[in-house]
Amino acid sequence: MPETGGLFVIDAEENDLLEWTGTKQDGGNAITASTDRIINGSYSFKLLWNGTDKDLAAWKTFNAETDIY
């Protein structure tokens, strides 16, 4: 059963990276939605790092929260 709530939930089920605020993929490194290895749903994120010192990252910007339980 996929995670559906909480403060931070991002999945690959749309087969893209659009739920992330941004990504940085330099020097042949890549983040993709993939069907190679799946725990839940139809897709997972696959990170390919070619051994360089270049960047590979994804990030999410949150709105300010006043109540967190």
ZILINUR-V720334 format. One record per residue. RES is the residue in one small letter. SS is DSSP state (alpha for helix, beta for strand, coil for the rest). PHI is phi as a letter, one per 20 degrees, with the letter a starting at -180 (NA if undefined). D_CENTER is the distance of its C-alpha to the mean C-alpha in whole Angstrom. Layout:
BEGIN
RES/SS/PHI/D_CENTER  RES/SS/PHI/D_CENTER
END
This chain:
BEGIN
m/coil/NA/18  p/coil/f/15  e/coil/f/14  t/coil/c/15  g/coil/c/16  g/coil/n/16  l/coil/f/15  f/coil/b/11  v/coil/c/9  i/coil/c/6  d/coil/c/7  a/coil/d/7  e/coil/f/11  e/coil/e/11  n/coil/m/11  d/coil/b/9  l/coil/d/6  l/coil/f/9  e/coil/f/8  w/coil/f/6  t/coil/f/10  g/beta/a/10  t/beta/c/9  k/beta/c/12  q/beta/c/13  d/coil/d/16  g/coil/m/19  g/coil/n/18  n/coil/f/14  a/beta/b/11  i/beta/d/8  t/beta/c/8  a/beta/e/8  s/beta/b/11  t/coil/d/14  d/coil/f/15  r/coil/c/14  i/coil/c/14  i/coil/e/14  n/coil/c/14  g/coil/m/14  s/coil/d/14  y/coil/c/11  s/beta/c/8  f/beta/e/6  k/beta/d/9  l/beta/d/9  l/beta/d/13  w/coil/d/15  n/coil/e/18  g/coil/n/20  t/coil/e/21  d/coil/e/20  k/coil/e/18  d/coil/e/15  l/beta/b/11  a/beta/b/9  a/beta/c/6  w/beta/b/8  k/coil/c/9  t/coil/e/13  f/coil/d/15  n/coil/f/18  a/coil/f/21  e/coil/d/22  t/coil/d/25  d/coil/c/25  i/coil/c/23  y/coil/d/24
END
